[in-house]
Amino acid sequence: ERLNIKSAIHQMIMETESMTNTRIYFSSYVDNLNFAADEEDAIYRIIQESITNAIRHGEATQIWINIKGAGDEIILTVRDNGSGCEEIEQGFGLRHIRERVKMLNGMVDFDGSDGFTVTAKIPIRWSEEYD
């Protein structure tokens, strides 16, 4: 069954927390998280890959996920308290995130200076048809 994006994110968080020693905080400042299927899939996969990287590579114990609207785009930020890194290696996971964001004509930045942060700006086709 296809869950709405908010329910799918919450389920992913609960499952991850139950299998790891990581606490994940999710906040959304977008009233209605209803997007086109390709947008939802990209957002979900970016969050999933960011969580996986935070735990696997950064040994993070806390992760903060934030979604906010800014005009015709959303800004998705996934930040962790892991080890971070001075030089970011674009492995499969980060390339995958970059490709997904690019397919939606968005931009993504990675910052490893204080833990690790993924910031994606994704244009959204806001529409009532997704309600």
WOSUL-V602405 format. One line per field, one symbol per residue. ss: DSSP state (H for helix, E for strand, L for the rest). psi: psi as a letter, one per 20 degrees, with the letter a starting at -180 (. if undefined). burial: I if it has 16 or more other ideal C-beta (glycine too) atoms within 10 Angstrom, else O. A space follows every 50 residues. Layout:
BEGIN
ss = ???
psi = ???
burial = ???
END
This chain:
BEGIN
ss = LLLLHHHHHHHHHHHHHHHLLLEEEEEELLLLLLLLHHHHHHHHHHHHHH HHHHHHLLLLLEEEEEEEEELLEEEEEEEELLLLLLLLLLLHHHHHHHHH HHHLLLEEEEELLLLEEEEEEEELLLLHHHL
psi = qoqrgghggggggggghhirkpppppppkpgomorqghgggggghggghg gggggghilqippppppqqnckrqoppoqrkaiaqgpppmagghgggggg ghhjkaqqqpojhnbpppopooppmpqhij.
burial = OOOOIIOIIOOIIOOIOOOIOIOIOIOIOIOOIIIOOOIIIIIIOIIIII IOIIIOIIOIOOIIIOIOIOOOIIIIIIIIIIOIOOOOOOOOIIOOIIOI IOOIOIOIOIOIOOIIIIOIIIOIOIOOOIO
END
